[in-house]
Amino acid sequence: MRYLHTMVRVRDVDESLDFYCNKLGLVEIRRIDSEAGRFTLIFLAATEDTEAGEKVSAPLLELTHNWDTEEYEGGRNFGHLAFEVEDIYGLCQSLMDKGVTINRPPRDGRMAFIRSPDGVPIELLQRDGALPSQEPWASMENTGSW
């Protein structure tokens, strides 16, 4: 058995792609529009998980946009997504500079949480163990929930 993807429903394709691609750095791999089913599927991969364009070596994030209006609450979204990152402090600073709220700062140098525009929690984990604790992260309070 091989894990393929995680699906997250999104309200606004442009807002979601701005967040996942422009701010978080994922890459769109493929897109499927279904007139009959009235939905769009957009498959994204982390940059380190892609090779030579569309060849993917890891699971994907599937953004599902249902064309008919629907509010997604609780169980209609997923618990959280998790990404391993090269430099948790650098990424969190970059995200903050782009207007993303860090809900759970990386006080321990290992883990942080943010949320997508649709409220899906995203866990960021430092590759190869925790970095030494440093300010302003060490004393930064949580914002909201994750």
Stockholm file with secondary structure:
# STOCKHOLM 1.0

chainA/1-146         MRYLHTMVRVRDVDESLDFYCNKLGLVEIRRIDSEAGRFTLIFLAATEDTEAGEKVSAPLLELTHNWDTEEYEGGRNFGHLAFEVEDIYGLCQSLMDKGVTINRPPRDGRMAFIRSPDGVPIELLQRDGALPSQEPWASMENTGSW
#=GR chainA/1-146 SS CCCCEEEEECSCHHHHHIIIIIITCCEEEEEEEETTTTEEEEEEECGGGEETTTEECSCEEEEEEESSCCCCCGGGSCSCEEEEESCHHHHHHHHHHTTCCEEECCTTSSEEEEECTTCCEEEEEETTSCCCCCTTGGGCCCCSCC
#=GC SS_cons         CCCCEEEEECSCHHHHHIIIIIITCCEEEEEEEETTTTEEEEEEECGGGEETTTEECSCEEEEEEESSCCCCCGGGSCSCEEEEESCHHHHHHHHHHTTCCEEECCTTSSEEEEECTTCCEEEEEETTSCCCCCTTGGGCCCCSCC
//
